[in-house]
């Protein structure tokens, strides 16, 4: 088994995280049925993080594949803070700003917007904002991305991570929509997965431009989670679809701009 993991480390990582995520949700929804009005509850999300944390899987596989030196290198990247100050600004504010801009665009297009209670939303999202990066990023960008980039260019690697990220997130993000609107999961999976693809490009760009700093990636993931404050549920499925399409379009514009500016090979702008 050890040799199999060493031969296919990223594939094993994706299989384990996806399988554990779906098992966690099936167990969780059996114990705590999903509320059709409020979608998934905070407890469902916490249960997935605790049972199927990509970071835990990534750390365990790092120990198996690379031993003590590998885990030392992984954790050293978590405190790699000596990067350009502008990188901190980008990681903390760009992902959050994209969702905020999407909220404003929806209003300009005449879409129905629910007022945002920032204090209430902050209380709800802050624990997830702190928890999600720590429980996820040592797997996605800590374990999987560097190994993929040894074989593929940065863009392909980012999209592969985005696919695994989307399949794992399907358990929480998409199942709630299916129950709320009594819809099939495939359309929501295809649409909402676009967030994971584009945000994977964004976080991979941050990762590669900060000497593989996990600290900056964690800050970027924190910003993504807090940006969900603007993604409040809409009154109808049609409103929700329009809001999602607006946000997906903005995320793709940012991702394409990054690719054009830096190139797909490393997602790093080459110095002359």
C-alpha positions as CSV (number, residue, x, y, z in Angstrom):
1,X,0.0,0.0,0.0
2,X,2.9,2.3,0.8
3,X,4.4,1.8,-2.6
4,X,1.1,2.4,-4.3
5,X,0.7,5.7,-2.4
6,X,4.2,6.8,-3.4
7,X,3.6,5.9,-7.0
8,X,0.2,7.7,-7.3
9,X,0.2,10.2,-4.4
10,X,-2.1,12.9,-5.9
11,X,-4.6,10.4,-7.2
12,X,-4.8,8.7,-3.8
13,X,-5.2,12.1,-2.2
14,X,-8.1,13.0,-4.4
15,X,-9.8,9.6,-4.0
16,X,-9.5,9.7,-0.2
17,X,-10.7,13.3,0.2
18,X,-13.7,12.9,-2.1
19,X,-14.7,9.6,-0.6
20,X,-14.4,10.8,3.0
21,X,-16.3,14.0,2.1
22,X,-19.3,12.2,0.7
23,X,-19.3,9.7,3.5
24,X,-19.2,12.5,6.1
25,X,-22.2,14.2,4.4
26,X,-24.2,11.1,4.1
27,X,-23.7,10.4,7.8
28,X,-24.3,14.0,8.8
29,X,-27.5,14.3,6.8
30,X,-28.8,11.0,8.2
31,X,-28.3,12.3,11.7
32,X,-29.2,15.9,11.0
33,X,-31.6,16.2,7.9
34,X,-31.0,19.2,5.7
35,X,-33.5,22.1,6.4
36,X,-35.2,22.9,3.0
37,X,-35.5,26.5,3.9
38,X,-32.0,27.2,5.2
39,X,-30.1,24.6,3.2
40,X,-27.1,23.1,5.0
41,X,-26.5,24.1,8.6
42,X,-23.2,25.1,10.1
43,X,-23.0,21.8,11.8
44,X,-23.0,20.0,8.4
45,X,-20.0,22.0,7.3
46,X,-18.2,21.4,10.6
47,X,-18.8,17.7,10.4
48,X,-17.3,17.5,6.9
49,X,-14.2,19.5,8.0
50,X,-13.7,17.2,11.0
51,X,-14.2,13.9,9.3
52,X,-12.9,14.6,5.8
53,X,-10.3,17.4,6.1
54,X,-8.1,17.6,3.0
55,X,-5.3,19.0,5.2
56,X,-5.3,15.9,7.4
57,X,-5.2,13.6,4.4
58,X,-2.4,15.8,2.8
59,X,-0.3,15.8,6.0
60,X,-0.7,12.0,6.5
61,X,0.3,11.4,2.8
62,X,3.2,13.8,3.1
63,X,4.5,11.7,6.0
64,X,4.1,8.5,4.0
65,X,5.6,9.8,0.8
66,X,8.3,12.2,2.0
67,X,8.9,11.4,5.6
68,X,10.2,13.8,8.2
69,X,11.9,16.1,5.7
70,X,8.7,16.4,3.7
71,X,6.6,17.4,6.7
72,X,9.2,19.8,7.9
73,X,9.2,21.5,4.4
74,X,5.4,21.6,4.4
75,X,5.1,23.3,7.8
76,X,8.0,25.7,7.0
77,X,5.9,27.0,4.1
78,X,3.1,27.8,6.5
79,X,5.4,30.4,8.2
80,X,7.0,31.7,5.0
81,X,6.1,35.4,5.5
82,X,8.9,37.3,3.8
83,X,7.2,38.2,0.6
84,X,6.4,41.6,-1.0
85,X,3.8,43.6,0.9
86,X,1.6,43.8,-2.2
87,X,1.2,40.1,-2.0
88,X,-0.5,40.4,1.4
89,X,-2.9,43.0,0.0
90,X,-3.8,40.8,-3.0
91,X,-4.3,37.7,-0.9
92,X,-6.5,39.5,1.7
93,X,-8.6,41.7,-0.5
94,X,-8.8,40.5,-4.1
95,X,-10.9,37.4,-3.6
96,X,-13.2,39.2,-1.2
97,X,-13.5,42.1,-3.6
98,X,-14.6,39.9,-6.5
99,X,-17.6,38.7,-4.6
100,X,-18.4,42.2,-3.4
101,X,-18.2,43.4,-7.0
102,X,-20.5,40.6,-8.0
103,X,-23.1,41.7,-5.4
104,X,-23.0,45.3,-6.8
105,X,-23.3,44.1,-10.4
106,X,-26.4,42.1,-9.6
107,X,-27.9,45.3,-8.2
108,X,-27.0,47.3,-11.3
109,X,-28.6,44.6,-13.5
110,X,-31.8,44.9,-11.5
111,X,-31.5,41.7,-9.6
112,X,-33.2,41.3,-6.2
113,X,-30.7,41.9,-3.4
114,X,-31.1,41.1,0.2
115,X,-29.6,43.7,2.6
116,X,-26.4,42.5,4.2
117,X,-26.2,42.6,8.0
118,X,-22.4,42.7,8.3
119,X,-22.3,42.0,12.0
120,X,-24.6,39.0,11.7
121,X,-22.8,37.7,8.6
122,X,-19.4,38.3,10.1
123,X,-20.3,36.2,13.2
124,X,-21.5,33.4,11.0
125,X,-18.7,33.4,8.4
126,X,-15.6,34.3,10.6
127,X,-15.3,30.8,12.1
128,X,-15.5,29.2,8.7
129,X,-13.1,31.8,7.4
130,X,-10.5,30.8,10.0
131,X,-11.3,27.1,9.8
132,X,-11.6,26.4,6.1
133,X,-8.0,27.4,5.0
134,X,-6.4,25.5,7.8
135,X,-8.5,22.3,7.3
136,X,-8.1,22.5,3.5
137,X,-5.0,24.2,2.2
138,X,-2.3,21.8,3.5
139,X,-4.0,19.3,1.2
140,X,-4.9,21.3,-2.0
141,X,-2.0,23.7,-2.3
142,X,0.3,22.1,0.3
143,X,0.3,18.5,-1.0
144,X,-1.3,18.2,-4.4
145,X,-0.3,21.4,-6.3
146,X,3.5,21.2,-6.0
147,X,3.5,17.5,-7.0
148,X,1.3,18.2,-10.0
149,X,3.5,21.1,-11.1
150,X,6.4,18.7,-11.3
151,X,4.6,17.0,-14.2
152,X,2.3,19.7,-15.7
153,X,2.4,23.4,-16.2
154,X,1.0,25.7,-13.5
155,X,-2.4,26.3,-15.2
156,X,-3.1,22.6,-15.9
157,X,-2.1,21.8,-12.3
158,X,-4.4,24.5,-10.9
159,X,-7.3,23.2,-12.9
160,X,-6.7,19.6,-11.8
161,X,-6.7,20.8,-8.2
162,X,-9.8,22.8,-8.9
163,X,-11.6,19.6,-10.1
164,X,-10.7,17.8,-6.9
165,X,-11.7,20.8,-4.9
166,X,-15.1,21.0,-6.7
167,X,-15.8,17.3,-6.1
168,X,-15.0,17.6,-2.4
169,X,-17.0,20.8,-2.1
170,X,-20.0,19.2,-3.8
171,X,-20.9,17.5,-0.5
172,X,-21.6,20.9,1.2
173,X,-22.1,23.6,-1.4
174,X,-24.2,21.7,-3.9
175,X,-26.2,19.3,-1.9
176,X,-27.8,22.2,0.0
177,X,-29.0,23.7,-3.3
178,X,-30.4,20.4,-4.4
179,X,-32.5,20.1,-1.3
180,X,-33.6,23.7,-1.3
181,X,-34.8,23.8,-4.9
182,X,-35.6,20.1,-5.3
183,X,-33.3,20.1,-8.3
184,X,-30.8,17.6,-9.7
185,X,-27.2,17.9,-8.6
186,X,-25.6,17.9,-12.0
187,X,-26.5,21.5,-13.1
188,X,-25.5,22.9,-9.8
189,X,-22.3,20.9,-9.8
190,X,-21.3,22.1,-13.2
191,X,-22.1,25.7,-12.4
192,X,-20.8,26.0,-8.9
193,X,-17.6,24.1,-9.7
194,X,-16.6,27.1,-11.8
195,X,-15.8,28.9,-8.6
196,X,-13.4,26.2,-7.6
197,X,-11.6,26.2,-11.0
198,X,-11.2,30.0,-11.1
199,X,-10.3,30.3,-7.4
200,X,-7.8,27.5,-7.8
201,X,-6.1,29.6,-10.6
202,X,-6.1,32.6,-8.3
203,X,-4.7,30.7,-5.3
204,X,-2.1,28.9,-7.4
205,X,-1.0,32.3,-8.8
206,X,-0.6,33.6,-5.2
207,X,1.3,30.3,-4.2
208,X,3.7,30.5,-7.1
209,X,4.4,34.2,-6.7
210,X,5.2,34.0,-3.0
211,X,7.9,31.2,-3.1
212,X,5.2,28.6,-2.4
213,X,4.1,30.3,0.8
214,X,1.2,28.5,2.5
215,X,0.7,31.5,4.7
216,X,-0.3,33.7,1.8
217,X,-2.5,30.9,0.3
218,X,-4.3,30.5,3.7
219,X,-4.9,34.3,3.7
220,X,-6.3,34.1,0.2
221,X,-8.6,31.2,1.1
222,X,-9.7,33.2,4.2
223,X,-10.6,36.1,1.8
224,X,-12.6,33.7,-0.4
225,X,-14.6,32.4,2.5
226,X,-15.3,35.8,3.9
227,X,-16.4,37.0,0.4
228,X,-19.3,34.5,0.7
229,X,-20.9,37.1,3.0
230,X,-22.1,38.7,-0.3
231,X,-23.4,35.4,-1.6
232,X,-26.7,35.5,0.4
233,X,-29.4,33.1,-0.7
234,X,-31.9,34.6,-3.2
235,X,-35.7,34.3,-3.1
236,X,-36.0,31.9,-6.0
237,X,-33.9,29.4,-8.0
238,X,-34.0,31.8,-11.0
239,X,-32.6,34.6,-8.9
240,X,-29.9,32.3,-7.5
241,X,-28.9,31.2,-10.9
242,X,-28.5,34.7,-12.2
243,X,-26.5,35.8,-9.2
244,X,-24.2,32.7,-9.6
245,X,-23.7,33.4,-13.3
246,X,-22.7,37.0,-12.6
247,X,-20.2,35.9,-10.0
248,X,-18.8,33.0,-12.1
249,X,-18.3,35.5,-15.1
250,X,-16.4,37.9,-12.9
251,X,-14.2,35.1,-11.5
252,X,-13.4,33.9,-14.9
253,X,-12.5,37.4,-16.1
254,X,-10.0,37.6,-13.2
255,X,-8.6,34.1,-13.9
256,X,-8.2,34.9,-17.6
257,X,-6.5,38.2,-16.8
258,X,-4.0,36.3,-14.6
259,X,-3.3,33.7,-17.3
260,X,-2.8,36.4,-20.0
261,X,-0.5,38.5,-17.8
262,X,1.7,35.7,-16.5
263,X,1.4,32.8,-19.0
264,X,0.2,29.3,-18.2
265,X,3.6,27.7,-17.6
266,X,4.3,29.1,-14.1
267,X,1.6,31.7,-13.6
268,X,4.5,34.0,-12.8
269,X,5.4,37.0,-14.9
270,X,8.9,36.4,-16.2
271,X,11.3,39.2,-15.6
272,X,13.2,40.5,-18.5
